[in-house]
Amino acid sequence: MTSTLDTPTGTPGPPVRTVASRPSPVAAGLSAAQVEELGRRLDAIRDRVVASRGADDAAYIHSVIRTQRYLEIGGRALLFTGVLPPAWIAGTAMLSASKILENMELGHNVMHGQWDWMRDPKIHSSTWEWDNTSPAAAWKYTHNYEHHTYTNVVGRDRDVGYGILRMSDEQPWRPYYLGNPLWNALLATFFQWGVALHDLEAEKIASGEKSLRSVWPQLKAIGRKVRRQFTKDYMVFPALAGPFFLPVLAGNATANLVRNLWSHAIIFCGHFPDGAVQFSEEQLEDETRGQWYLRQMLGSANLDGGPLFHLMTGNLSFQIEHHLFPDLPSNRYAEIAPEIRAICAEYGLEYTSGPLWTQYAQVLRTINRLALPPRRAAPAPSAVPPVPTPAPRPAA
């Protein structure tokens, strides 16, 4: 599907060719000048937040770090007495919450550079290493650069399908994609491992585009990180529990599973529900800053919820704001979200947002639909006019 941003008088605006994978909002009624004015207004919002960063923001991130560490310490301590079911359940819940906070509100956002302005080497994108099997350096390239530069551009944003899923009608169908629902379930279950392989571009190795030798240094880095994570969660802490080895092992595995399922759901709901637009590579040609902002707004979706919910999503429930301003402190997204929503309404743009269960149901529906081969289009009617039936001759 191709749509063009036109003024009401028909003046051509910047083209936005969307991929018709699902019903999607069409940016209409904007001239090229209006798109650039939109960009300037969004730049002004960013500049205002940057200028106002200060002690309150620093206090926020320090409080999140303390909370995450208290949850981890408390959870692991309770698991050491995990032979008692209530202690095991409470310890596993606390450790799960700790891992979610560490990955989403801390790891993801710190490595985006959101807190680099504090000049604290302990909370800096260049030094943070998260509790995940994907090395920070590899993730920062595939996510911070590839995904945030080419958001939802089919063929350039490798987060569209993660190399194993068909998430767009423009991805050619193959029998392999009949497994789309199964591949998605496996990706959700082992999400941290999927992210590590995603950074490796395993699909290019399988297709022969990349050789194992070319990725060997990266493979070794992933191996070191996997060994560290596996040793910590599945050997050291269970061994420290002595006779409670198995309850601690089960608690750690469950916490990792909960973190994987939650992260997968939040991330997919921010990119693939109804209303999140996908784009073709042609949209990137001579793309201005205003057009880049427009693409972020149309290609993202938010999640409705309260403060605790937003915290546990790493504030990625404000995915629109995050895609617009990935390096702003995450605690400021809630503050600017009403302003972004108002701007969308003013310019006639869809501000896609909804509850988690609704958005995730839409994502699963799309995954299931795209597992099937495309329906064949009905044949076009013949351009040859029908031969008229001769009129009956009058009787003699």
Sequence and secondary structure as in RCSB ss.txt:
>XXXX:A:sequence
MTSTLDTPTGTPGPPVRTVASRPSPVAAGLSAAQVEELGRRLDAIRDRVVASRGADDAAYIHSVIRTQRYLEIGG
RALLFTGVLPPAWIAGTAMLSASKILENMELGHNVMHGQWDWMRDPKIHSSTWEWDNTSPAAAWKYTHNYEHHTY
TNVVGRDRDVGYGILRMSDEQPWRPYYLGNPLWNALLATFFQWGVALHDLEAEKIASGEKSLRSVWPQLKAIGRK
VRRQFTKDYMVFPALAGPFFLPVLAGNATANLVRNLWSHAIIFCGHFPDGAVQFSEEQLEDETRGQWYLRQMLGS
ANLDGGPLFHLMTGNLSFQIEHHLFPDLPSNRYAEIAPEIRAICAEYGLEYTSGPLWTQYAQVLRTINRLALPPR
RAAPAPSAVPPVPTPAPRPAA
>XXXX:A:secstr
 EEE   TT     EEEEE SS      S  HHHHHHHHHHHHHHHHHHHHH  HHHHHHHHHHHHHHHHHHHHH
HHHHTTTTSHHHHHHHHHHHHHHHHIIIIIIIIHHTTTTTGGG  GGG TTT   SSSS HHHHIIIIIIIIHHS
TTBTTT TTTTTTT   STTS   GGGGGHHHHHHHHHHTHHHHHHHHHHTHHHHHHTSS TTTTHHHHHHHHHH
HHHHHHIIIIIHHHHTGGGHHHHHHHHHHHHHHHHHHHHHHHHHTTSSTT  EE GGGGTT  HHHHHHHHHHT 
 EE   HHHHHHTTTGGGHHHHHH TTS GGGHHHHHHHHHHHHHHHT    EE HHHHHHHHHHHHHHHTS   
       SS            
